[in-house]
Amino acid sequence: MICSLEAWKYIYSLIFVLNLGVVCQTTFRYTDTPRFLDTGQGYNVTVHRGQKAELACKVENIGPKEVGVAVAWVKKPNPFPIAIDTEIFDPAMKNIRINHERHSHNSQSWNLVIEHAQPSDSGVYECQVTSKTPLSFDINLHVLDSPLILEPSIDIVDVKDNKIVNLYDPLTLTCNSTGSRGPPDAIDWFFEGNLVTNRDQHWKGRILITKRVHEEHPFSLLSDLVISRTEMGDQGRYICRSTTYTDPTSSMPTISAEVMILNTKKTQRRRDDVSKLEQKERFVENSGPRVGSEILTFFMFVIAGLIQLENG
């Protein structure tokens, strides 16, 4: 363990000296001083056991990578870094990563993310900037020794009362269900009271049902009901229901949405028929006087011919 600590000391000292050496070079032209920006998070972060903890560190005027300025995270009282830039240096902390994001040409974030935080992860974390004038600030992380309990909820995304789709167009309904202690185990879809499944002849070969845990909300499960080609028989009420097997006492809610299918083909045919009828009527109206004039001229020629024959 002593050798390991000495190795860490040597690595950290070497990195710091190299960074400082680059900063102090006479050819250095980047003169703006790095500084921390307000992240809106504050200096105290509290999460429940099993939640994701993200400690924000936003720096301005960090300069290009060649400048040699680095951002490091330290967990006090240990002076050795657990991460430098996006590299993790503490193999014991397998549940951490650095979320690096560039906001502008001179503003970047190096957030320390702790997945599935445990009470042992509680403590004071320090974000350091190894510049010519070293900067640092502390964030106190407190992990409660209890799981987060939420009120179960469910929603069909982007559908308030009903969904309107044209006949033969694809249809996608997305259900978002949140469990009390974690994501629900499953989400089922029902149409007019019957379970939607590919084994049903009505849906066979036309539907795809998927599910995934929400990336930003680990207590939420998402399910997509995708109908590749809608039919008039698909019009009606769809119900989304979530279930949990790990907590049978939890009452999971349901939600429904009404889907309306517009027969655009029939509407277009009606429009075409009306258009053809109008064109025919206009043709008759426009051609009527002309036809009458042509018949009158014809009879006049016939009468004139008869008169000539009689006089001849």
C-alpha positions as CSV (number, residue, x, y, z in Angstrom):
1,M,0.0,0.0,0.0
2,I,3.0,2.3,0.8
3,C,4.4,1.7,-2.6
4,S,1.1,2.4,-4.2
5,L,0.8,5.8,-2.3
6,E,4.3,6.7,-3.3
7,A,3.5,5.9,-6.9
8,W,0.4,8.1,-6.8
9,K,2.4,10.9,-5.2
10,Y,5.0,10.7,-8.0
11,I,2.5,10.6,-10.8
12,Y,0.4,13.5,-9.4
13,S,3.5,15.6,-8.7
14,L,4.9,14.9,-12.1
15,I,1.7,15.9,-13.8
16,F,1.4,19.1,-11.7
17,V,5.1,20.1,-12.4
18,L,4.7,19.4,-16.1
19,N,1.5,21.5,-16.2
20,L,3.1,24.3,-14.3
21,G,6.2,24.2,-16.5
22,V,4.2,24.6,-19.6
23,V,2.2,27.4,-18.1
24,C,5.5,29.3,-17.2
25,Q,7.1,29.0,-20.6
26,T,8.1,32.3,-22.2
27,T,6.3,31.3,-25.4
28,F,2.9,31.1,-23.5
29,R,0.4,33.5,-25.1
30,Y,-2.8,32.5,-23.4
31,T,-3.2,35.2,-20.7
32,D,-6.9,34.8,-19.6
33,T,-7.0,33.5,-16.0
34,P,-9.2,30.3,-15.4
35,R,-12.1,30.7,-13.1
36,F,-15.0,28.7,-11.8
37,L,-18.5,29.5,-13.1
38,D,-21.8,29.1,-11.1
39,T,-23.5,25.8,-12.0
40,G,-26.6,26.6,-9.9
41,Q,-26.0,23.4,-7.9
42,G,-24.5,24.9,-4.8
43,Y,-22.0,23.3,-2.5
44,N,-24.2,20.5,-1.0
45,V,-25.6,17.6,-2.9
46,T,-27.9,15.0,-1.3
47,V,-29.1,11.8,-3.0
48,H,-30.7,8.6,-1.9
49,R,-28.9,5.2,-1.9
50,G,-28.8,3.8,-5.4
51,Q,-29.3,7.2,-7.1
52,K,-26.9,8.8,-9.5
53,A,-24.9,11.7,-8.0
54,E,-23.5,14.3,-10.3
55,L,-21.1,16.9,-8.9
56,A,-20.9,19.9,-11.2
57,C,-17.6,21.7,-12.0
58,K,-17.7,24.4,-14.7
59,V,-14.6,26.3,-15.7
60,E,-14.0,29.3,-17.9
61,N,-10.8,30.3,-19.7
62,I,-9.3,26.8,-19.4
63,G,-7.5,27.4,-22.7
64,P,-6.4,24.9,-25.3
65,K,-5.1,21.5,-24.3
66,E,-1.5,22.4,-25.2
67,V,-1.5,25.1,-22.5
68,G,-1.2,22.3,-19.9
69,V,-4.0,23.3,-17.6
70,A,-5.9,20.2,-16.1
71,V,-9.0,19.7,-14.1
72,A,-8.8,17.2,-11.3
73,W,-11.2,15.7,-8.7
74,V,-10.0,14.8,-5.2
75,K,-11.9,13.2,-2.3
76,K,-10.7,14.6,0.9
77,P,-8.8,14.0,3.1
78,N,-6.9,11.9,0.5
79,P,-4.8,14.4,-1.5
80,F,-4.3,12.2,-4.5
81,P,-6.7,12.6,-7.5
82,I,-9.4,10.2,-8.3
83,A,-9.7,11.7,-11.8
84,I,-7.7,14.1,-14.0
85,D,-9.6,15.5,-17.0
86,T,-11.6,12.5,-18.2
87,E,-9.1,9.8,-16.9
88,I,-10.0,7.9,-13.8
89,F,-7.0,7.3,-11.5
90,D,-8.5,5.5,-8.6
91,P,-9.3,1.9,-9.6
92,A,-11.2,1.3,-6.3
93,M,-13.9,3.7,-7.5
94,K,-15.4,1.7,-10.4
95,N,-18.8,3.5,-10.3
96,I,-17.5,6.9,-11.2
97,R,-16.9,8.7,-14.5
98,I,-16.3,12.3,-15.8
99,N,-19.0,13.9,-17.8
100,H,-17.1,16.4,-20.0
101,E,-19.1,19.0,-22.0
102,R,-17.9,22.0,-23.9
103,H,-20.4,24.9,-23.7
104,S,-18.4,27.5,-25.7
105,H,-14.9,28.2,-26.9
106,N,-13.9,29.2,-23.4
107,S,-16.3,27.4,-21.1
108,Q,-16.3,23.7,-20.2
109,S,-17.7,21.3,-17.6
110,W,-16.0,18.4,-15.9
111,N,-18.8,16.9,-13.8
112,L,-18.0,14.0,-11.5
113,V,-20.7,11.3,-11.9
114,I,-21.2,8.6,-9.3
115,E,-23.5,5.9,-10.5
116,H,-25.6,4.0,-7.9
117,A,-24.2,6.1,-5.0
118,Q,-23.8,4.4,-1.6
119,P,-23.5,5.9,1.9
120,S,-19.7,5.1,1.7
121,D,-19.5,7.6,-1.2
122,S,-20.5,10.5,1.1
123,G,-17.8,13.1,1.8
124,V,-16.1,16.2,0.6
125,Y,-15.1,16.3,-3.1
126,E,-12.7,19.0,-4.4
127,C,-12.6,20.2,-8.0
128,Q,-9.1,21.5,-8.8
129,V,-7.7,23.5,-11.7
130,T,-3.9,23.0,-12.0
131,S,-3.0,26.4,-13.6
132,K,-0.3,28.9,-12.8
133,T,-2.5,30.0,-9.9
134,P,-4.2,26.7,-8.7
135,L,-7.9,27.0,-8.0
136,S,-10.3,24.7,-6.1
137,F,-13.7,24.5,-4.5
138,D,-15.4,21.8,-2.4
139,I,-18.8,20.0,-2.8
140,N,-20.2,18.1,0.1
141,L,-22.0,14.9,-1.0
142,H,-24.4,13.2,1.4
143,V,-25.9,9.9,0.4
144,L,-28.9,9.0,2.5
145,D,-29.0,5.3,3.7
146,S,-32.5,4.8,2.2
147,P,-33.9,4.3,-1.3
148,L,-35.8,7.0,-3.1
149,I,-39.6,6.4,-3.0
150,L,-41.7,8.1,-5.6
151,E,-45.4,8.3,-6.3
152,P,-46.1,5.9,-9.2
153,S,-47.1,7.7,-12.3
154,I,-47.8,6.9,-15.9
155,D,-48.3,9.0,-19.1
156,I,-48.6,8.5,-22.9
157,V,-46.1,10.9,-24.2
158,D,-47.2,13.9,-26.4
159,V,-50.9,12.7,-26.4
160,K,-53.4,14.8,-24.4
161,D,-56.8,13.4,-25.3
162,N,-56.6,11.7,-28.7
163,K,-54.2,11.0,-31.5
164,I,-55.1,11.5,-35.1
165,V,-53.4,9.6,-37.9
166,N,-54.1,9.1,-41.6
167,L,-55.1,5.7,-42.9
168,Y,-52.1,3.5,-43.9
169,D,-49.7,5.8,-42.1
170,P,-47.5,4.5,-39.3
171,L,-48.4,5.1,-35.7
172,T,-46.2,5.3,-32.6
173,L,-47.5,5.5,-29.0
174,T,-44.9,6.0,-26.2
175,C,-45.8,5.1,-22.6
176,N,-43.7,6.5,-19.7
177,S,-44.2,4.8,-16.4
178,T,-42.4,5.7,-13.1
179,G,-42.2,3.2,-10.2
180,S,-42.0,4.0,-6.5
181,R,-38.7,2.3,-5.8
182,G,-37.4,1.7,-9.3
183,P,-38.6,1.3,-12.9
184,P,-41.6,-1.0,-13.4
185,D,-40.9,-4.5,-14.5
186,A,-43.2,-4.4,-17.6
187,I,-45.6,-2.3,-19.6
188,D,-48.6,-3.8,-21.4
189,W,-50.7,-2.3,-24.2
190,F,-54.4,-2.9,-24.6
191,F,-56.7,-2.0,-27.4
192,E,-60.5,-1.9,-26.7
193,G,-59.8,-4.0,-23.6
194,N,-57.8,-6.7,-25.3
195,L,-54.0,-7.3,-24.9
196,V,-52.1,-6.1,-28.0
197,T,-49.8,-8.9,-29.2
198,N,-48.4,-10.2,-32.4
199,R,-50.2,-13.5,-31.9
200,D,-53.5,-11.6,-32.5
201,Q,-54.4,-12.0,-36.2
202,H,-55.4,-8.3,-36.3
203,W,-51.9,-7.1,-35.4
204,K,-49.8,-9.9,-36.8
205,G,-46.9,-8.6,-38.8
206,R,-47.9,-4.9,-38.2
207,I,-46.7,-4.1,-34.6
208,L,-43.5,-3.8,-32.7
209,I,-43.5,-3.3,-28.9
210,T,-40.2,-2.2,-27.2
211,K,-39.2,-1.1,-23.7
212,R,-36.2,0.7,-22.2
213,V,-35.2,2.4,-19.0
214,H,-35.2,6.2,-19.3
215,E,-31.6,7.5,-19.6
216,E,-32.1,10.5,-17.4
217,H,-34.7,9.1,-15.0
218,P,-33.7,5.6,-13.9
219,F,-37.0,5.1,-12.1
220,S,-38.9,5.4,-15.4
221,L,-39.6,2.7,-18.0
222,L,-40.5,3.6,-21.5
223,S,-42.5,1.5,-23.9
224,D,-43.1,2.1,-27.6
225,L,-46.1,0.6,-29.5
226,V,-45.3,0.9,-33.2
227,I,-47.9,0.1,-35.8
228,S,-46.2,0.0,-39.2
229,R,-49.4,0.5,-41.3
230,T,-52.6,1.6,-39.8
231,E,-56.0,0.3,-40.7
232,M,-59.5,1.6,-40.0
233,G,-59.9,-1.2,-37.5
234,D,-57.1,0.3,-35.4
235,Q,-59.3,3.3,-34.5
236,G,-60.3,3.2,-30.8
237,R,-59.0,3.4,-27.2
238,Y,-55.5,2.3,-26.3
239,I,-54.6,1.6,-22.7
240,C,-51.1,1.6,-21.2
241,R,-50.6,-0.4,-18.0
242,S,-47.4,-1.0,-16.0
243,T,-46.7,-3.9,-13.6
244,T,-44.2,-4.6,-10.9
245,Y,-43.3,-8.1,-9.6
246,T,-40.7,-7.0,-7.0
247,D,-43.3,-4.9,-5.0
248,P,-46.7,-6.5,-5.2
249,T,-48.1,-4.0,-2.7
250,S,-47.4,-1.1,-5.1
251,S,-50.5,-0.1,-7.1
252,M,-49.5,0.8,-10.6
253,P,-51.7,3.3,-12.5
254,T,-53.0,3.0,-16.0
255,I,-53.6,5.6,-18.7
256,S,-55.5,5.6,-22.0
257,A,-55.6,7.5,-25.3
258,E,-58.1,7.6,-28.1
259,V,-56.8,7.1,-31.7
260,M,-58.7,8.4,-34.7
261,I,-58.0,7.1,-38.2
262,L,-58.7,9.5,-41.1
263,N,-59.6,7.8,-44.3
264,T,-57.8,10.2,-46.5
265,K,-58.1,7.9,-49.6
266,K,-61.9,7.9,-49.4
267,T,-61.9,11.7,-48.8
268,Q,-59.7,12.2,-51.8
269,R,-61.9,10.0,-54.0
270,R,-64.9,12.1,-53.0
271,R,-63.0,15.2,-53.8
272,D,-62.0,13.8,-57.2
273,D,-65.6,12.8,-57.9
274,V,-66.9,16.2,-57.0
275,S,-64.2,17.8,-59.1
276,K,-65.1,15.6,-62.1
277,L,-68.8,16.4,-61.7
278,E,-68.1,20.1,-61.6
279,Q,-65.9,19.9,-64.7
280,K,-68.7,18.0,-66.5
281,E,-71.3,20.6,-65.5
282,R,-69.0,23.4,-66.6
283,F,-68.4,21.6,-70.0
284,V,-72.2,21.3,-70.6
285,E,-72.8,24.9,-69.6
286,N,-70.0,26.2,-71.8
287,S,-70.7,23.9,-74.8
288,G,-74.5,24.2,-74.8
289,P,-74.8,27.6,-76.7
290,R,-72.0,26.5,-79.1
291,V,-73.8,23.2,-79.9
292,G,-77.1,25.0,-80.5
293,S,-75.4,27.5,-82.9
294,E,-73.8,24.7,-84.9
295,I,-77.1,22.9,-85.3
296,L,-78.8,26.1,-86.5
297,T,-76.0,26.8,-89.0
298,F,-76.3,23.2,-90.3
299,F,-80.1,23.5,-90.9
300,M,-79.6,26.8,-92.7
301,F,-77.1,25.2,-95.1
302,V,-79.6,22.3,-95.7
303,I,-82.5,24.8,-96.4
304,A,-80.3,26.9,-98.8
305,G,-79.3,23.7,-100.7
306,L,-82.9,22.7,-101.1
307,I,-83.9,26.1,-102.4
308,Q,-81.1,26.0,-105.0
309,L,-82.2,22.5,-106.2
310,E,-85.8,23.7,-106.5
311,N,-84.9,26.8,-108.5
312,G,-82.5,24.9,-110.7
